[in-house]
């Protein structure tokens, strides 16, 4: 696995959706690569910071947030249910 592939698979790894063979390759890469463990640590910290900033995912969007921004964010989210 390359660092680029590592970055491509990081979300599926963290959500437990990466197939076992790719999980093994991902974890082997973590052991061998000097940079990707730090990347993973920072990625997790970013997710944690986002969760701390927005603990209520069902909260109303403040009225001063531009509708175009809300739409762009929603359109960029992966469609996991499809």
C-alpha positions as CSV (number, residue, x, y, z in Angstrom):
1,X,0.0,0.0,0.0
2,X,1.2,3.5,-0.8
3,X,0.7,6.6,1.2
4,X,-1.8,7.8,-1.4
5,X,-3.8,4.6,-1.0
6,X,-3.5,4.9,2.7
7,X,-5.1,8.4,2.5
8,X,-7.8,7.0,0.2
9,X,-8.8,4.2,2.6
10,X,-8.5,6.1,5.9
11,X,-12.3,6.8,6.2
12,X,-13.3,3.2,5.5
13,X,-10.6,2.0,8.0
14,X,-11.9,4.3,10.8
15,X,-15.5,3.3,10.2
16,X,-14.7,-0.4,10.1
17,X,-15.8,-0.7,6.4
18,X,-12.4,-1.7,5.0
19,X,-12.3,-5.3,3.9
20,X,-10.0,-7.6,6.0
21,X,-7.3,-7.9,3.4
22,X,-7.1,-4.2,2.9
23,X,-7.2,-3.6,6.6
24,X,-4.2,-5.8,7.0
25,X,-2.4,-3.9,4.2
26,X,-3.4,-0.6,5.9
27,X,-2.0,-1.7,9.2
28,X,1.2,-3.1,7.7
29,X,1.7,0.3,6.1
30,X,1.2,2.0,9.5
31,X,4.1,0.0,10.9
32,X,6.4,0.6,8.0
33,X,5.7,4.3,7.1
34,X,7.3,7.1,9.1
35,X,4.6,9.6,8.2
36,X,1.3,7.9,8.0
37,X,0.9,7.1,11.7
38,X,1.1,10.9,12.4
39,X,-1.3,11.6,9.5
40,X,-3.8,9.1,11.1
41,X,-3.3,10.7,14.5
42,X,-4.0,14.2,13.1
43,X,-7.0,12.9,11.1
44,X,-8.5,11.4,14.3
45,X,-7.8,14.6,16.2
46,X,-9.6,16.6,13.4
47,X,-12.6,14.3,13.6
48,X,-12.7,14.6,17.4
49,X,-12.5,18.4,17.2
50,X,-15.4,18.5,14.7
51,X,-17.5,16.3,17.0
52,X,-16.6,18.6,20.0
53,X,-17.6,21.7,18.0
54,X,-20.9,20.2,16.8
55,X,-22.1,17.7,19.4
56,X,-25.7,17.9,18.2
57,X,-25.9,16.8,14.6
58,X,-29.7,17.5,14.6
59,X,-29.3,21.1,15.7
60,X,-30.8,23.8,13.5
61,X,-28.3,25.5,11.2
62,X,-28.0,29.2,12.3
63,X,-29.9,31.6,10.1
64,X,-26.7,33.6,9.3
65,X,-25.1,30.6,7.6
66,X,-25.3,31.1,3.8
67,X,-27.6,28.5,2.1
68,X,-25.0,27.9,-0.6
69,X,-22.6,26.8,2.0
70,X,-25.0,24.4,3.6
71,X,-25.9,22.9,0.2
72,X,-22.2,22.5,-0.7
73,X,-21.5,20.7,2.5
74,X,-24.4,18.4,2.2
75,X,-23.6,17.6,-1.5
76,X,-20.0,16.8,-0.5
77,X,-21.0,14.2,2.1
78,X,-20.5,10.5,1.0
79,X,-23.8,8.8,0.3
80,X,-23.4,5.8,2.6
81,X,-27.0,4.8,2.4
82,X,-27.2,4.3,-1.4
